[in-house]
Amino acid sequence: MSKRFLQATVAFLALSVSGTAQSAKFTPPRLPDGHPDMQGLWYKFAGQGFDPLYVGLLNGGPVGGARPGGSPAPAASTFLRPGVPILPYLPAAAALKKERQEHHMFDDPEAHCHIPGVPRGTEQPPYPFQIIQDEKYFTILYEAMHDVRIIPMDHSPHPKNYRAWDGDSRGHWDGDTFVVDVSNFNGRTWLDMDANFVDENEQVVERYTLIDPDTIAYQATVTDPTVFSQPWTMNLTLKRRGKEDQIIEYSCLEGERDLQHYTGKEGGKAK
């Protein structure tokens, strides 16, 4: 076990204990209906998401390959990030992931300016997102792709014959935690820039808990019986941005030649 792994694990445990202690004393601000007011601008600060959540190297190098200058990447272990096991792919899905990773990185939907989906939209630093809520709706405005999720809280069912990049979200309160059930995905989203993926049978349960004035504990449990052998969970710490910050323009140009997606060997063939 590497020193870096131990340090990251200790840091996460300290953050978890601190968050638990704060939540025991903290009384959140509330809307007129009595539920916590989470409105504001937020961003991913830390956490244990799926790995490698690869956002690309400047030299276009592969995950697990040599770093610029020739230094080797950290050795793989049972955990790719502290607290998160390697994604439990079924054999056929693992083979498809490998094929995409080796030959179809340019097919990442985000490389073509499509909406990132859930939970990828939250797991994308440094892009912030804005929460706006009232008694009927919980709305999330993402800077990345200018994605918008409007989540009703009227106990209505998911629609039939509807598929989307973000799926369909329905929310409710469990005490002071906002819980979102997400289904009806179109089956085309990736989880990151390293070909981790889900299909149309993906279901996500998100949990948002305000644990102090400037911190949300975010949890997403992903279930996809045709891709994974069992559900898996990611936990993130979301921090509030300053009042002077705001969502800014995000201009995505399809076909942008970033080195990870559009290598001469593979991506170049698709241009």
Contacts in CASP RR format, 6 or more apart in sequence:
PFRMAT RR
TARGET T0000
AUTHOR 0000-0000-0000
METHOD contacts of the structure
MODEL  1
MSKRFLQATVAFLALSVSGTAQSAKFTPPRLPDGHPDMQGLWYKFAGQGF
DPLYVGLLNGGPVGGARPGGSPAPAASTFLRPGVPILPYLPAAAALKKER
QEHHMFDDPEAHCHIPGVPRGTEQPPYPFQIIQDEKYFTILYEAMHDVRI
IPMDHSPHPKNYRAWDGDSRGHWDGDTFVVDVSNFNGRTWLDMDANFVDE
NEQVVERYTLIDPDTIAYQATVTDPTVFSQPWTMNLTLKRRGKEDQIIEY
SCLEGERDLQHYTGKEGGKAK
1 77 0 8 1.000
2 74 0 8 1.000
2 75 0 8 1.000
2 77 0 8 1.000
4 74 0 8 1.000
5 77 0 8 1.000
5 79 0 8 1.000
5 82 0 8 1.000
8 81 0 8 1.000
8 82 0 8 1.000
9 82 0 8 1.000
9 83 0 8 1.000
11 46 0 8 1.000
12 46 0 8 1.000
12 47 0 8 1.000
12 48 0 8 1.000
12 82 0 8 1.000
12 83 0 8 1.000
15 46 0 8 1.000
15 237 0 8 1.000
19 211 0 8 1.000
19 212 0 8 1.000
19 215 0 8 1.000
19 217 0 8 1.000
20 211 0 8 1.000
22 211 0 8 1.000
22 212 0 8 1.000
22 215 0 8 1.000
23 209 0 8 1.000
23 211 0 8 1.000
23 212 0 8 1.000
23 217 0 8 1.000
26 210 0 8 1.000
26 211 0 8 1.000
26 212 0 8 1.000
26 213 0 8 1.000
28 36 0 8 1.000
28 37 0 8 1.000
28 176 0 8 1.000
28 210 0 8 1.000
29 36 0 8 1.000
29 37 0 8 1.000
29 213 0 8 1.000
30 36 0 8 1.000
30 37 0 8 1.000
31 37 0 8 1.000
31 133 0 8 1.000
31 134 0 8 1.000
31 135 0 8 1.000
32 135 0 8 1.000
33 135 0 8 1.000
35 135 0 8 1.000
35 173 0 8 1.000
35 176 0 8 1.000
35 178 0 8 1.000
36 176 0 8 1.000
36 178 0 8 1.000
36 210 0 8 1.000
37 133 0 8 1.000
38 131 0 8 1.000
38 133 0 8 1.000
38 178 0 8 1.000
38 208 0 8 1.000
38 210 0 8 1.000
38 216 0 8 1.000
39 131 0 8 1.000
39 132 0 8 1.000
39 133 0 8 1.000
40 130 0 8 1.000
40 131 0 8 1.000
40 132 0 8 1.000
40 240 0 8 1.000
40 241 0 8 1.000
41 128 0 8 1.000
41 129 0 8 1.000
41 130 0 8 1.000
41 240 0 8 1.000
41 241 0 8 1.000
41 242 0 8 1.000
41 245 0 8 1.000
41 246 0 8 1.000
41 247 0 8 1.000
42 128 0 8 1.000
42 129 0 8 1.000
42 130 0 8 1.000
42 131 0 8 1.000
42 216 0 8 1.000
42 238 0 8 1.000
42 239 0 8 1.000
42 240 0 8 1.000
42 241 0 8 1.000
43 125 0 8 1.000
43 126 0 8 1.000
43 127 0 8 1.000
43 128 0 8 1.000
43 129 0 8 1.000
43 238 0 8 1.000
43 239 0 8 1.000
43 241 0 8 1.000
44 122 0 8 1.000
44 123 0 8 1.000
44 124 0 8 1.000
44 125 0 8 1.000
44 236 0 8 1.000
44 237 0 8 1.000
44 238 0 8 1.000
45 215 0 8 1.000
45 236 0 8 1.000
45 237 0 8 1.000
45 238 0 8 1.000
45 239 0 8 1.000
46 236 0 8 1.000
46 237 0 8 1.000
47 81 0 8 1.000
47 234 0 8 1.000
47 235 0 8 1.000
47 236 0 8 1.000
47 237 0 8 1.000
48 81 0 8 1.000
48 82 0 8 1.000
48 83 0 8 1.000
48 84 0 8 1.000
48 234 0 8 1.000
48 235 0 8 1.000
48 236 0 8 1.000
49 81 0 8 1.000
49 84 0 8 1.000
49 123 0 8 1.000
49 234 0 8 1.000
49 235 0 8 1.000
49 236 0 8 1.000
50 80 0 8 1.000
50 81 0 8 1.000
50 84 0 8 1.000
50 87 0 8 1.000
50 123 0 8 1.000
50 191 0 8 1.000
50 192 0 8 1.000
50 196 0 8 1.000
50 232 0 8 1.000
50 234 0 8 1.000
51 80 0 8 1.000
51 81 0 8 1.000
51 84 0 8 1.000
51 86 0 8 1.000
52 63 0 8 1.000
52 80 0 8 1.000
52 192 0 8 1.000
52 194 0 8 1.000
53 123 0 8 1.000
53 191 0 8 1.000
53 192 0 8 1.000
53 193 0 8 1.000
53 194 0 8 1.000
54 63 0 8 1.000
54 192 0 8 1.000
54 193 0 8 1.000
54 194 0 8 1.000
54 260 0 8 1.000
55 124 0 8 1.000
55 193 0 8 1.000
56 193 0 8 1.000
56 258 0 8 1.000
56 259 0 8 1.000
56 260 0 8 1.000
57 67 0 8 1.000
57 68 0 8 1.000
57 259 0 8 1.000
57 260 0 8 1.000
58 68 0 8 1.000
58 259 0 8 1.000
59 68 0 8 1.000
59 259 0 8 1.000
60 259 0 8 1.000
60 260 0 8 1.000
60 263 0 8 1.000
61 259 0 8 1.000
61 260 0 8 1.000
63 73 0 8 1.000
63 101 0 8 1.000
63 194 0 8 1.000
64 73 0 8 1.000
64 74 0 8 1.000
64 76 0 8 1.000
65 72 0 8 1.000
65 73 0 8 1.000
66 72 0 8 1.000
66 73 0 8 1.000
67 73 0 8 1.000
78 85 0 8 1.000
78 86 0 8 1.000
79 85 0 8 1.000
79 86 0 8 1.000
80 86 0 8 1.000
84 232 0 8 1.000
84 234 0 8 1.000
85 232 0 8 1.000
87 196 0 8 1.000
87 228 0 8 1.000
87 232 0 8 1.000
88 228 0 8 1.000
88 229 0 8 1.000
88 230 0 8 1.000
88 232 0 8 1.000
89 97 0 8 1.000
89 227 0 8 1.000
89 228 0 8 1.000
89 229 0 8 1.000
90 226 0 8 1.000
90 227 0 8 1.000
90 228 0 8 1.000
90 229 0 8 1.000
93 197 0 8 1.000
93 226 0 8 1.000
93 227 0 8 1.000
93 228 0 8 1.000
96 197 0 8 1.000
97 195 0 8 1.000
97 196 0 8 1.000
97 197 0 8 1.000
100 107 0 8 1.000
100 195 0 8 1.000
100 197 0 8 1.000
101 194 0 8 1.000
101 195 0 8 1.000
103 266 0 8 1.000
104 195 0 8 1.000
104 266 0 8 1.000
105 193 0 8 1.000
105 195 0 8 1.000
105 260 0 8 1.000
105 261 0 8 1.000
105 263 0 8 1.000
105 266 0 8 1.000
105 267 0 8 1.000
106 261 0 8 1.000
106 262 0 8 1.000
106 266 0 8 1.000
106 267 0 8 1.000
106 268 0 8 1.000
106 270 0 8 1.000
107 270 0 8 1.000
108 190 0 8 1.000
108 193 0 8 1.000
108 195 0 8 1.000
108 261 0 8 1.000
109 115 0 8 1.000
109 116 0 8 1.000
109 165 0 8 1.000
109 188 0 8 1.000
109 189 0 8 1.000
109 190 0 8 1.000
110 116 0 8 1.000
110 120 0 8 1.000
110 145 0 8 1.000
110 190 0 8 1.000
110 193 0 8 1.000
111 255 0 8 1.000
111 256 0 8 1.000
111 258 0 8 1.000
111 261 0 8 1.000
111 262 0 8 1.000
112 254 0 8 1.000
112 255 0 8 1.000
113 145 0 8 1.000
113 252 0 8 1.000
113 253 0 8 1.000
113 254 0 8 1.000
114 145 0 8 1.000
114 165 0 8 1.000
114 188 0 8 1.000
114 189 0 8 1.000
115 145 0 8 1.000
115 147 0 8 1.000
115 165 0 8 1.000
115 166 0 8 1.000
115 189 0 8 1.000
116 124 0 8 1.000
116 142 0 8 1.000
116 144 0 8 1.000
116 145 0 8 1.000
116 147 0 8 1.000
116 165 0 8 1.000
116 189 0 8 1.000
117 147 0 8 1.000
117 165 0 8 1.000
117 166 0 8 1.000
117 167 0 8 1.000
117 185 0 8 1.000
117 189 0 8 1.000
118 149 0 8 1.000
118 166 0 8 1.000
118 167 0 8 1.000
118 169 0 8 1.000
118 182 0 8 1.000
118 185 0 8 1.000
118 204 0 8 1.000
118 206 0 8 1.000
118 220 0 8 1.000
119 191 0 8 1.000
119 204 0 8 1.000
119 206 0 8 1.000
119 220 0 8 1.000
119 222 0 8 1.000
119 234 0 8 1.000
120 189 0 8 1.000
120 190 0 8 1.000
120 191 0 8 1.000
120 192 0 8 1.000
121 129 0 8 1.000
121 142 0 8 1.000
121 144 0 8 1.000
121 147 0 8 1.000
122 129 0 8 1.000
122 206 0 8 1.000
122 218 0 8 1.000
122 220 0 8 1.000
122 236 0 8 1.000
122 238 0 8 1.000
123 192 0 8 1.000
123 234 0 8 1.000
123 236 0 8 1.000
124 144 0 8 1.000
127 142 0 8 1.000
127 143 0 8 1.000
127 144 0 8 1.000
127 250 0 8 1.000
128 143 0 8 1.000
128 241 0 8 1.000
128 245 0 8 1.000
128 247 0 8 1.000
129 140 0 8 1.000
129 141 0 8 1.000
129 142 0 8 1.000
129 143 0 8 1.000
129 144 0 8 1.000
129 247 0 8 1.000
130 140 0 8 1.000
130 141 0 8 1.000
130 247 0 8 1.000
131 138 0 8 1.000
131 139 0 8 1.000
131 140 0 8 1.000
132 139 0 8 1.000
132 140 0 8 1.000
132 141 0 8 1.000
133 139 0 8 1.000
135 153 0 8 1.000
136 152 0 8 1.000
136 153 0 8 1.000
136 154 0 8 1.000
137 150 0 8 1.000
137 151 0 8 1.000
137 152 0 8 1.000
137 153 0 8 1.000
138 151 0 8 1.000
138 153 0 8 1.000
138 171 0 8 1.000
138 178 0 8 1.000
138 180 0 8 1.000
139 148 0 8 1.000
139 149 0 8 1.000
139 150 0 8 1.000
139 151 0 8 1.000
140 148 0 8 1.000
140 149 0 8 1.000
140 151 0 8 1.000
141 147 0 8 1.000
141 148 0 8 1.000
141 247 0 8 1.000
142 148 0 8 1.000
142 149 0 8 1.000
143 247 0 8 1.000
143 248 0 8 1.000
143 250 0 8 1.000
144 250 0 8 1.000
145 250 0 8 1.000
145 252 0 8 1.000
146 250 0 8 1.000
147 166 0 8 1.000
149 166 0 8 1.000
149 169 0 8 1.000
151 169 0 8 1.000
151 170 0 8 1.000
151 171 0 8 1.000
151 180 0 8 1.000
152 170 0 8 1.000
152 171 0 8 1.000
153 170 0 8 1.000
153 171 0 8 1.000
153 172 0 8 1.000
153 173 0 8 1.000
155 170 0 8 1.000
155 172 0 8 1.000
156 170 0 8 1.000
157 170 0 8 1.000
158 168 0 8 1.000
158 170 0 8 1.000
158 181 0 8 1.000
158 183 0 8 1.000
158 184 0 8 1.000
159 168 0 8 1.000
159 184 0 8 1.000
162 168 0 8 1.000
162 184 0 8 1.000
163 184 0 8 1.000
163 185 0 8 1.000
163 186 0 8 1.000
163 187 0 8 1.000
163 200 0 8 1.000
164 184 0 8 1.000
164 185 0 8 1.000
164 186 0 8 1.000
165 185 0 8 1.000
165 186 0 8 1.000
165 188 0 8 1.000
165 189 0 8 1.000
166 182 0 8 1.000
166 185 0 8 1.000
167 182 0 8 1.000
167 183 0 8 1.000
167 184 0 8 1.000
167 185 0 8 1.000
167 186 0 8 1.000
168 182 0 8 1.000
168 183 0 8 1.000
168 184 0 8 1.000
169 180 0 8 1.000
169 181 0 8 1.000
169 182 0 8 1.000
170 180 0 8 1.000
170 181 0 8 1.000
170 182 0 8 1.000
171 178 0 8 1.000
171 179 0 8 1.000
171 180 0 8 1.000
171 181 0 8 1.000
172 178 0 8 1.000
172 179 0 8 1.000
173 179 0 8 1.000
174 207 0 8 1.000
176 209 0 8 1.000
176 210 0 8 1.000
177 207 0 8 1.000
177 208 0 8 1.000
177 209 0 8 1.000
178 207 0 8 1.000
178 208 0 8 1.000
178 209 0 8 1.000
179 205 0 8 1.000
179 206 0 8 1.000
179 207 0 8 1.000
179 208 0 8 1.000
180 204 0 8 1.000
180 205 0 8 1.000
180 206 0 8 1.000
180 207 0 8 1.000
180 208 0 8 1.000
181 203 0 8 1.000
181 204 0 8 1.000
181 205 0 8 1.000
182 203 0 8 1.000
182 204 0 8 1.000
182 205 0 8 1.000
182 206 0 8 1.000
183 202 0 8 1.000
183 203 0 8 1.000
183 204 0 8 1.000
185 198 0 8 1.000
185 199 0 8 1.000
185 200 0 8 1.000
185 202 0 8 1.000
186 200 0 8 1.000
187 198 0 8 1.000
187 199 0 8 1.000
187 200 0 8 1.000
187 202 0 8 1.000
189 197 0 8 1.000
189 198 0 8 1.000
189 202 0 8 1.000
190 196 0 8 1.000
190 197 0 8 1.000
190 198 0 8 1.000
191 197 0 8 1.000
191 198 0 8 1.000
193 260 0 8 1.000
193 261 0 8 1.000
197 227 0 8 1.000
198 222 0 8 1.000
198 224 0 8 1.000
198 227 0 8 1.000
199 224 0 8 1.000
199 226 0 8 1.000
199 227 0 8 1.000
201 224 0 8 1.000
201 225 0 8 1.000
201 226 0 8 1.000
201 227 0 8 1.000
202 222 0 8 1.000
202 223 0 8 1.000
202 224 0 8 1.000
202 227 0 8 1.000
203 222 0 8 1.000
203 223 0 8 1.000
203 224 0 8 1.000
204 220 0 8 1.000
204 221 0 8 1.000
204 222 0 8 1.000
204 223 0 8 1.000
205 220 0 8 1.000
205 221 0 8 1.000
205 223 0 8 1.000
206 218 0 8 1.000
206 219 0 8 1.000
206 220 0 8 1.000
207 217 0 8 1.000
207 218 0 8 1.000
207 219 0 8 1.000
207 220 0 8 1.000
208 216 0 8 1.000
208 217 0 8 1.000
208 218 0 8 1.000
209 216 0 8 1.000
209 217 0 8 1.000
209 218 0 8 1.000
210 216 0 8 1.000
211 217 0 8 1.000
213 240 0 8 1.000
214 239 0 8 1.000
214 240 0 8 1.000
215 237 0 8 1.000
215 238 0 8 1.000
215 239 0 8 1.000
215 240 0 8 1.000
216 237 0 8 1.000
216 238 0 8 1.000
217 235 0 8 1.000
217 236 0 8 1.000
217 237 0 8 1.000
217 238 0 8 1.000
218 235 0 8 1.000
218 236 0 8 1.000
218 237 0 8 1.000
218 238 0 8 1.000
219 233 0 8 1.000
219 234 0 8 1.000
219 235 0 8 1.000
219 236 0 8 1.000
220 233 0 8 1.000
220 234 0 8 1.000
220 236 0 8 1.000
221 231 0 8 1.000
221 232 0 8 1.000
221 233 0 8 1.000
222 228 0 8 1.000
222 231 0 8 1.000
222 232 0 8 1.000
222 233 0 8 1.000
222 234 0 8 1.000
223 231 0 8 1.000
255 262 0 8 1.000
255 271 0 8 1.000
261 267 0 8 1.000
262 268 0 8 1.000
262 270 0 8 1.000
262 271 0 8 1.000
END
